[in-house]
C-alpha cells in the first residue's frame, strides 16, 4: 500500500520524530524535491524513513564547510571559486544537493 507524502507531511514527520532541527525549512524542501526527482527518474517508490534520512544526509551552510569536514583542503582563491571546487570535490564522492541557503550531502 502506498501513502503519497506531501511536503507538509514530510515536514510533519520530521517534527513528529523529534528531528525537526536536523534540516532547515529550505533544506527539507531541497531534500524532498531531490527524493521526488529520484523516484520519478528511477521509476521507483521511496519509503519515508525520517531517521534513515537524518542519518544518511547532512545539511551545511556551504560546500566548503561540508567538504572540509570530509577531508577537503581548499587552495587559496576567490570564495566562489573555492566553493565551486568544494562542490566538485563532493560531487566526485557523494550525492550533493545544492540549494539556496546551503548544501546537503549524503554520508560517505
N, C-alpha and C positions, 0 to 999 in steps of 0.2 A: 504494500500500500504506500503510495507516495503522498507526501504532505508538501504542498508548494509553500515556500517560505518567502515572504516579502522582506524588504529591507527593515521595516518596522519590527517584524517578527525576529529577524536576525539580531537586531539591537536588544530587543526584549530578552532574548535567550542569553545573551552575554550578561545582561543585568541580573537575570534570574539565577545564573550560575555563579554570581559573585565575581565576575570577571569584566565588569563594565569599564574599568580603568586600564585594561590591557591594551586598548587601542583608542585613539581619539575618534570623535564622530566621523571626521574626514577619512581616517584610517579604516574604520569599519566600512564606510561607503566604498572605498577603493578595494578592500578585500572582498566584499560582497560582489561588486561588479566583476572582479577578476574570477571569482568562483563561478559566477553565472556564465561568463565567456568561456571558461574552461569546460563547463557542462555542454554548452552549445557546440563548441569546437570539436569536442571528443565524442559527442553524441552519447553521453553517459549521465547518470544521476549521481550527485554527491550527497551523502548523508551529512546533515549538520551535526558536527561534533565540536561544540564550543571549547571544551578542554583540549581536544586534539589540535584545533586551530591555534589556540593560545600557546600551546607547547611548540607547535611547528613554525609559527610565524612570529616575527617581532617587528615593532614599528620604531623608526628612528627619525630624528629631525632632518638629517641629511644623509646622503650616501657615504660621505666621508666618515661620519660618525659610525655608521653601520660597518663599513669596510675596515676601519681601524680596529674595531672590536674583534674582527675576524683575521687580523694579521696584515692588513694592507699598510704599506708605508709610503705615504704620498711624497712626491717630489715637489719642490717649490714651484710655484706658478700662480697664475691668477685663480681666484676662488672658483669661478665657473669651470675652468679647465681641470682643476683638481677634482671638483665634483663630478665632472664627466668621466674622468679617469677612474674614479672610485666606482661609479655606476657600471662602467665597462668591466672593471675587475670583478665586481659582484656578479654581473650577468654571465661571466665565464664560469662561475662556481655554483650558482643557485638561482632560484626564481626571485625576480625583483619586480616589485610593484611600485612604480613611481607615481606620486600624486601631488597635487597642490598642497603643500604643507609637510611633506616628508617622503619617506620610503619605507616599504615593508619588504622584509626578506624572509625566505624560508631558511630554517636552520640547516647547517651543513657541518 
